[in-house]
Amino acid sequence: MSWQSFIQNQIELRKQASIWRQRQCIDGANGRTLHLAGKEYLNFSSNDYLGLTHHPKVVAAWQRGAEKYGVGSGGSGHITGYTKAHYDLETQLAQWLGYSKALLFISGFAANHAVITALMTQNDRILADKLSHASIIEASIHSGAQLRRFHHNNTSSLENLMQKPISGKTLVISEGVFSMDGDNAPLKDLQEIATKQQAWLMVDDAHGIGVKGDQGRGSCFENGVTPQILIVTFGKAFGLSGAAVLCDEQTADFLVQSARHLIYSTSMPPAQAVALSEAVAQIKQADQARSTLNQHIEYFRNNAQFSGMTLANSTTAIQPLIVGDNQASQGLADLLRRKGIWVHAIRPPTVPPGSARLRITLSAAHQRQDIDQLLEALHDFVAMS
């Protein structure tokens, strides 16, 4: 088969299965609204949970950082790309989250990949929740370690896998809040099982950090759990991008020597690190925003009863509405868009077959009337069906 035939065949297969992805070049967006081609939409697909993307103090901090450091880092952190802005942010994160060290990465995907591939070898075992993020699964495969996936949030399944002997190390991996289902992991139980078997626990809390726990310290803090490896990302509640790995000092020293994404990638711009430091300060004092977000979640759930569709069992900002059929989920997203509401349809392979959904996300930046408009449009769709 020629290259051209291969590519064309793969494109046609995706279109026929109604899983064809298309990007939209938007004019701009925040936690509440999105602009495209001169039209404003209510934005229910953003991960900007606290509305910090356009926070004036965060924006001003980035501008100050750019004036001082320029707009790029100029190299890897191992060469010339590690500045006082990076050091200060790492120190701030470690103190806030209760760890000895924090290491900055350019993305959550890079952080997960770097840590797993550096720590795990051929003789080791990774036990990951079945619904773990693609970056975790891909990194686990690339590490060469034995990968086993326990049933979602099922501690008995994990314990059964743990009983099988292994000559090397064992790493248990879960998310704090799952990105496509919005549900919470049983972190305390996972830590107890891992500790009992002398395994390490790694938690990716991308969707919990900033919105859960005292001062927004996240899912682990809320559950009184301190995993050996904590991944926090900055593309959600922080309103920016990038990620950090929290760990003890010895593990951090090892990762500085071994994490290829840290060694061979240009570090994040120092100006971004300055902005992230301000975002941390805002998150610490965002009790009112977290309260508003929780009120929005409760209000939406209390009023979202739709025959033919199932609202997932989530108490977080991620509120998946399970449609099932790929084409129907995209059709509903298109209908909402015509009504001025931006909600993205999530289809396989991102989610399991038969579970296509609208991934509705709520933000503290939303207003009650915005949620009412979304609910009204969904009720209209059900009435038409």
C-alpha positions in Angstrom: 0.0 0.0 0.0 1.3 3.4 -0.9 1.7 6.2 1.6 -1.1 8.2 -0.1 -3.5 5.2 0.0 -2.7 4.5 3.6 -3.5 8.1 4.7 -6.6 8.4 2.6 -7.9 5.1 3.9 -7.4 6.2 7.5 -9.2 9.5 6.9 -12.2 7.7 5.3 -12.4 5.2 8.2 -12.5 8.0 10.7 -15.1 10.0 8.8 -17.3 6.9 8.4 -17.1 6.1 12.1 -18.1 9.8 13.0 -14.9 10.3 14.9 -13.3 12.8 12.5 -11.7 15.6 14.4 -11.6 19.2 13.2 -9.9 22.2 14.7 -11.5 25.6 15.0 -9.4 28.8 14.7 -11.1 30.9 17.3 -10.6 34.6 17.9 -10.3 34.3 21.6 -11.9 32.7 24.7 -12.1 32.8 28.5 -13.8 30.8 31.2 -17.2 32.3 30.2 -17.3 33.1 26.5 -15.7 32.2 23.2 -15.4 34.3 20.0 -15.4 32.9 16.5 -15.9 34.8 13.2 -17.4 37.8 14.9 -19.9 35.8 17.0 -19.9 35.3 20.8 -20.7 31.9 22.3 -21.1 30.8 25.9 -18.1 28.6 26.5 -18.8 25.3 28.3 -15.7 23.5 27.0 -13.0 25.4 28.8 -10.8 24.1 31.6 -10.4 27.6 33.0 -12.2 26.6 36.1 -11.5 29.7 38.2 -11.5 32.2 35.3 -7.8 33.1 35.7 -6.9 33.1 32.0 -7.7 36.8 31.8 -7.1 37.8 35.4 -5.6 41.3 35.3 -2.9 40.5 37.9 -1.9 37.3 36.1 -1.7 39.1 32.8 0.3 42.0 34.4 2.7 39.5 35.9 3.4 38.0 32.5 4.0 41.4 31.1 6.5 42.3 33.9 8.2 39.0 33.3 8.5 39.6 29.6 10.0 43.1 30.3 12.6 41.6 32.6 13.4 38.3 30.8 12.1 38.6 27.3 9.6 36.2 25.7 11.6 33.0 25.7 14.0 31.1 27.9 16.6 30.5 25.2 17.5 27.0 26.0 17.1 23.9 28.2 17.1 24.4 31.9 20.3 22.4 32.0 22.1 25.0 29.8 20.8 28.6 30.1 17.0 28.2 30.5 16.8 28.0 34.3 16.2 31.4 35.8 15.3 32.8 39.2 11.7 33.0 38.0 11.7 29.2 37.5 13.4 28.6 40.8 11.0 30.9 42.7 8.0 29.1 41.2 9.3 25.7 42.0 10.0 26.8 45.6 6.5 28.3 45.9 4.8 25.1 44.6 6.8 22.8 46.8 6.0 24.9 49.9 2.3 25.2 49.0 1.8 21.5 48.3 4.0 20.1 51.1 6.9 18.6 49.1 10.7 19.0 49.2 11.0 19.7 45.5 9.1 20.7 42.4 10.3 20.5 38.8 8.8 22.4 36.0 7.8 20.9 32.6 6.5 22.4 29.4 3.2 20.4 29.6 1.4 17.8 31.6 1.9 15.2 28.8 5.7 15.8 29.0 5.7 15.6 32.8 3.9 12.2 32.8 6.0 10.9 30.0 9.3 12.1 31.5 8.7 10.7 35.0 7.3 7.3 34.0 10.0 6.6 31.4 12.8 7.8 33.8 11.6 5.8 36.8 10.4 2.5 35.3 12.4 -0.2 33.5 11.9 -3.6 31.9 11.7 -5.5 35.2 9.2 -3.1 36.8 5.4 -3.0 36.9 2.9 -0.2 36.4 -0.6 -0.6 37.7 -2.7 2.2 36.2 -6.4 3.0 36.4 -8.1 1.9 33.2 -9.3 5.5 32.5 -5.9 7.1 33.0 -4.9 9.9 30.6 -3.4 9.0 27.2 0.0 10.4 28.3 0.1 8.0 31.2 -0.7 5.0 29.1 1.7 5.9 26.3 4.5 6.6 28.7 3.9 3.3 30.4 4.2 1.4 27.1 7.3 3.3 26.1 9.0 2.6 29.5 9.3 -1.1 28.8 7.8 -1.9 32.2 4.9 -4.4 32.5 1.7 -2.4 32.2 -1.5 -3.7 33.9 -4.7 -1.6 34.1 -7.1 -2.0 37.0 -10.8 -1.4 36.7 -11.7 2.2 37.0 -11.6 3.3 40.7 -11.8 -0.4 41.7 -9.5 -1.1 44.6 -10.3 -4.8 44.6 -9.1 -5.0 41.0 -5.9 -3.2 42.0 -5.3 -5.6 45.0 -5.8 -8.6 42.7 -3.2 -7.3 40.3 -0.9 -6.5 43.2 -0.9 -10.1 44.4 1.1 -11.3 41.4 4.8 -11.4 42.1 7.2 -9.0 40.4 11.0 -8.8 40.6 11.3 -5.1 40.2 9.5 -2.0 41.4 5.7 -1.3 41.3 4.2 2.1 40.5 0.4 2.6 41.0 -1.0 5.5 38.9 -4.3 7.3 39.0 -5.7 10.7 38.3 -7.2 12.8 41.1 -10.2 13.9 39.0 -10.7 12.0 35.8 -10.7 14.3 32.8 -13.5 12.7 30.8 -15.8 11.4 33.6 -15.2 14.1 36.2 -15.3 11.6 39.1 -12.8 11.4 41.9 -10.3 8.6 42.6 -10.3 6.7 46.0 -6.9 8.2 46.8 -6.7 7.2 50.4 -7.5 3.5 49.6 -5.0 3.6 46.7 -2.3 4.9 49.0 -3.0 2.3 51.6 -2.8 -0.5 49.1 0.4 0.8 47.5 2.1 1.3 50.9 1.2 -2.2 52.1 2.9 -3.6 49.0 5.9 -1.2 49.2 4.8 0.3 45.9 4.9 4.0 45.0 1.8 6.0 44.2 1.7 8.6 41.4 -1.3 11.0 41.0 -2.0 13.3 38.1 -4.2 15.9 39.6 -4.6 18.1 36.6 -8.3 18.7 37.2 -8.2 18.8 41.0 -5.4 21.2 41.7 -6.7 24.8 42.3 -10.4 23.8 42.8 -10.3 21.1 45.5 -8.9 21.2 49.0 -7.9 24.0 51.3 -6.4 26.9 49.3 -7.0 24.8 46.2 -4.2 22.4 47.1 -6.0 19.7 45.2 -7.4 16.2 45.5 -4.5 14.7 47.4 -4.5 17.4 50.1 -8.3 17.1 50.4 -7.9 13.4 51.0 -5.0 13.6 53.4 -2.8 11.7 50.9 0.9 12.4 49.9 1.8 10.4 46.9 5.5 9.9 46.2 4.9 11.6 42.8 2.3 14.3 42.3 1.7 15.9 38.9 0.0 19.2 38.7 -0.7 21.0 35.4 -1.2 24.7 34.8 -3.6 24.5 31.8 -6.8 24.2 33.9 -7.5 26.1 37.1 -4.2 28.1 36.8 -5.4 29.5 33.5 -2.0 29.1 31.7 0.0 26.0 30.6 2.8 23.8 31.7 3.2 21.4 34.6 5.2 20.5 37.7 6.3 17.3 39.3 6.3 17.3 43.1 8.5 14.8 44.9 11.2 14.3 47.5 14.7 15.8 47.0 16.4 12.6 46.1 13.8 11.7 43.4 14.1 15.3 42.0 17.9 14.9 41.8 17.4 11.7 39.9 14.9 13.2 37.5 17.3 16.2 36.8 19.8 13.6 35.7 17.4 11.2 33.8 14.2 12.9 32.7 14.8 13.4 29.0 11.9 16.0 28.5 13.6 18.1 31.2 17.1 17.8 29.8 16.4 18.1 26.0 13.5 20.6 25.8 13.6 24.3 25.9 12.2 25.4 29.3 9.1 27.4 29.7 9.6 31.2 29.2 10.6 32.9 32.5 7.7 35.3 31.9 5.3 32.4 32.1 6.9 31.3 35.4 6.3 34.8 36.8 2.7 34.7 35.7 2.3 31.2 37.2 3.6 32.5 40.5 0.9 35.1 40.5 -1.7 32.5 39.5 -0.7 30.4 42.6 -1.2 33.5 44.8 -4.6 34.0 43.3 -5.6 30.4 43.7 -4.7 30.4 47.4 -7.2 33.2 48.0 -9.9 32.0 45.6 -12.3 30.6 48.2 -15.1 32.7 46.8 -14.5 31.5 43.2 -14.3 27.9 44.4 -17.6 28.4 46.3 -19.2 30.0 43.2 -18.0 27.0 41.1 -19.5 24.5 43.5 -22.8 26.4 43.5 -22.8 26.2 39.7 -22.1 22.5 39.7 -25.0 21.9 42.2 -27.4 24.1 40.2 -26.6 22.4 36.9 -26.9 18.9 38.3 -30.2 19.7 40.1 -31.7 20.8 36.8 -30.1 18.5 34.2 -32.6 15.7 33.9 -32.8 14.5 30.2 -34.5 11.4 28.9 -32.3 9.5 26.5 -29.1 10.9 27.9 -27.3 10.2 31.1 -25.5 12.7 33.3 -22.3 11.1 34.7 -21.9 10.8 38.4 -19.6 13.8 38.9 -19.5 16.5 41.5 -16.7 18.4 39.8 -16.5 21.1 37.2 -16.5 18.3 34.5 -20.1 17.3 33.8 -20.2 14.7 31.0 -23.6 14.2 29.4 -23.4 10.7 27.9 -25.2 10.5 24.5 -23.8 7.1 23.4 -23.9 7.4 19.6 -21.0 9.3 17.9 -23.1 11.0 15.3 -25.8 12.0 17.7 -23.3 13.5 20.1 -21.8 15.6 17.3 -25.3 16.6 16.1 -26.2 17.8 19.6 -22.9 19.8 19.8 -23.8 21.4 16.4 -27.3 22.3 17.6 -26.0 24.0 20.7 -23.5 25.9 18.6 -26.4 27.3 16.5 -27.9 28.4 19.8 -24.7 30.3 20.8 -23.4 27.6 23.1 -19.9 26.1 22.7 -19.8 22.5 24.0 -17.5 19.9 22.4 -18.5 16.3 21.6 -16.0 13.7 22.8 -16.0 10.5 20.9 -13.8 7.3 20.7 -11.0 6.7 21.0 -10.8 9.4 23.6 -13.7 7.7 25.4 -14.8 4.0 25.2 -17.0 3.0 22.2 -20.7 3.6 22.8 -20.0 6.4 25.4 -19.7 9.4 23.1 -20.6 12.5 25.2 -20.8 16.2 25.6 -18.0 17.2 28.0 -19.7 20.1 29.7 -17.3 22.1 31.9 -18.3 24.8 34.4 -16.3 27.8 35.5 -16.5 30.3 38.4 -16.6 32.8 35.6 -20.0 31.6 34.4 -23.2 33.4 35.5 -26.4 31.6 36.6 -28.1 32.9 33.4 -25.5 31.2 31.3 -26.3 27.8 32.9 -30.0 28.5 32.4 -29.4 29.1 28.7 -27.5 25.8 28.4 -30.2 23.9 30.3 -32.9 25.4 28.1 -31.1 24.4 24.9 -30.6 20.9 26.1 -34.3 20.6 27.1 -35.2 21.9 23.7 -33.1 19.1 22.1 -34.8 16.4 24.1 -38.2 17.8 23.2 -37.3 17.7 19.5 -36.0 14.1 19.7 
